[in-house]
């Protein structure tokens, strides 16, 4: 039995070995018969195939990615050794040792891609030689056959050309961002000098770019990421012995100044480079010369109007509020399609870093975050008429309840924008008038984790765990992007249906084949009744009149428009986001360097800008209505119906924690409400306010 099994294993082993030899022989034959690419013919490759980005009509060209494409070929000897070494250090440390491929790296990549969670032949292992093949000869198709062909051609290339010739070609052909191909043009554009004069730090910046030229662009929003990758390049050079400790330290401390970005023929530049980054991430850095036709969602007429409005008001705000910049985003909430994106008052103004896209920047939203918290509370069972007390309150359980004047860490006793206190207020009036203390209480009632979860489901993806923010979250303690805020507010506009933001309608390749096309991806993330209630609360002009006035920039006679402002406590950011059922518009004002403005509420700083654009948008889109809000059932506890009541035990008036179970607000009363850690703090605030400001109580209006 054992002898038979041994014979079987021997035969099986011989068959496997034979199959392996056959495969190896076929592979060698394939390599032998595959034509060797001619590097001398590469220089003119695909230059005439220019990718163009269009507006939503497909007729207006926003930008020709190949416009002014610049490539200057120079010999390797005219490229500073620091540039060569930095590139090798970050891209292919074994460049001068391998045969064009690194077999062990290939095995690791294949194993990673075939294991659960693998990326389907997207893993790395690419040498500089493979990148030459991939960028100059092959398509970006992700398939086994294409990858094998890449390996074969890389080996053939190494057989015909020297290492220095291959490196020279790579450094002359690699895209470094914008229209710049090769290190000579990149050095000239970024630093105003030749590649032979590059400093070590400049070389590290150059080597950092090819992995994702638009993402790492020194003119974009990811300068910190560029710095991190530049430092990684230097660290790898030190590790590999290309530089010593003293050179490393000098390069780390060197201050490098990038030249201002040059003006080019372009429409909606912030939006264009938002789209370009998407294209590069999906189709590769060489998308510039792919000959694609990219039809976007942008409405050119609205974009031009938005740019004019943003520029005019931002210049006024410089004088009035020390706010030198502004941004605006508009989208169709029923589809998620981005109609307008203005990232600054002037993309080409170097004095304000105009190419920085404030629409994609992470900033604190102030009270503009409150609707997500109120929506979480409504979904939990609270009502628009629920009463909480707007009174001085200490929320930190590390401090004593009577320490209501202690506002800094470890204590937390927030103030209202007008330093006034209104006593009992409904959720509706508190949100409409943007009163802070009730909002903090609503967040506690709703739950921090639950509020973050809802915001994320609606499109806010930048918030971390609840412990990072605590109760400050409702007043804008977390950083968000304007684009995400506008998209998330769109979920209220569509009665709880989430449509992810998108800038692409269709992408065609050079022969007209559709590579991707817009397809709606709606998801129901919020109850229709809750979305309607929030829209009603944010569009109730009578409710917000005490704070904003009857004829504020938030009010549009004859139209239902919901809106919410937000101003950070340090006056660094002013926000407003508003919507109708057919258009959502958000605007931001502030300074790109995060310096504070003159202290003022957002209604004065950014709302007039938003109002003028919204009036333009209202006449272009169908007039819509939000629907009726949810009636408050009359069998609920009085505190959920907007009534102040006196306790039957004779202890007087209490805040909401005395009357309801926060986990089940419509259920039975808690036997011991004082067990809640916030109970003594809220109760002290109420009793203190009653004793000082309101000797007798009456029902809230």
Secondary structure as GFF3:
##gff-version 3
##sequence-region A 1 701
A	DSSP	alpha_helix	2	33	.	.	.	ID=ss1
A	DSSP	three_ten_helix	39	44	.	.	.	ID=ss2
A	DSSP	beta_strand	52	54	.	.	.	ID=ss3
A	DSSP	beta_strand	61	64	.	.	.	ID=ss4
A	DSSP	beta_strand	70	71	.	.	.	ID=ss5
A	DSSP	three_ten_helix	76	78	.	.	.	ID=ss6
A	DSSP	alpha_helix	81	91	.	.	.	ID=ss7
A	DSSP	alpha_helix	103	114	.	.	.	ID=ss8
A	DSSP	alpha_helix	128	136	.	.	.	ID=ss9
A	DSSP	alpha_helix	144	160	.	.	.	ID=ss10
A	DSSP	alpha_helix	163	173	.	.	.	ID=ss11
A	DSSP	beta_strand	180	181	.	.	.	ID=ss12
A	DSSP	alpha_helix	183	191	.	.	.	ID=ss13
A	DSSP	three_ten_helix	195	197	.	.	.	ID=ss14
A	DSSP	alpha_helix	200	209	.	.	.	ID=ss15
A	DSSP	alpha_helix	223	240	.	.	.	ID=ss16
A	DSSP	alpha_helix	245	253	.	.	.	ID=ss17
A	DSSP	alpha_helix	269	283	.	.	.	ID=ss18
A	DSSP	three_ten_helix	285	289	.	.	.	ID=ss19
A	DSSP	beta_strand	293	296	.	.	.	ID=ss20
A	DSSP	alpha_helix	300	321	.	.	.	ID=ss21
A	DSSP	beta_strand	325	332	.	.	.	ID=ss22
A	DSSP	beta_strand	337	342	.	.	.	ID=ss23
A	DSSP	three_ten_helix	350	352	.	.	.	ID=ss24
A	DSSP	three_ten_helix	358	360	.	.	.	ID=ss25
A	DSSP	beta_strand	362	364	.	.	.	ID=ss26
A	DSSP	three_ten_helix	366	369	.	.	.	ID=ss27
A	DSSP	alpha_helix	370	380	.	.	.	ID=ss28
A	DSSP	beta_strand	387	390	.	.	.	ID=ss29
A	DSSP	beta_strand	423	426	.	.	.	ID=ss30
A	DSSP	alpha_helix	427	432	.	.	.	ID=ss31
A	DSSP	alpha_helix	436	446	.	.	.	ID=ss32
A	DSSP	alpha_helix	448	458	.	.	.	ID=ss33
A	DSSP	three_ten_helix	466	468	.	.	.	ID=ss34
A	DSSP	three_ten_helix	470	475	.	.	.	ID=ss35
A	DSSP	beta_strand	479	481	.	.	.	ID=ss36
A	DSSP	alpha_helix	482	493	.	.	.	ID=ss37
A	DSSP	beta_strand	497	499	.	.	.	ID=ss38
A	DSSP	beta_strand	504	508	.	.	.	ID=ss39
A	DSSP	beta_strand	514	517	.	.	.	ID=ss40
A	DSSP	beta_strand	522	524	.	.	.	ID=ss41
A	DSSP	alpha_helix	528	539	.	.	.	ID=ss42
A	DSSP	alpha_helix	541	548	.	.	.	ID=ss43
A	DSSP	beta_strand	562	567	.	.	.	ID=ss44
A	DSSP	beta_strand	573	579	.	.	.	ID=ss45
A	DSSP	beta_strand	584	590	.	.	.	ID=ss46
A	DSSP	alpha_helix	602	605	.	.	.	ID=ss47
A	DSSP	alpha_helix	607	618	.	.	.	ID=ss48
A	DSSP	three_ten_helix	638	641	.	.	.	ID=ss49
A	DSSP	three_ten_helix	656	658	.	.	.	ID=ss50
A	DSSP	three_ten_helix	673	675	.	.	.	ID=ss51
A	DSSP	alpha_helix	679	693	.	.	.	ID=ss52
###
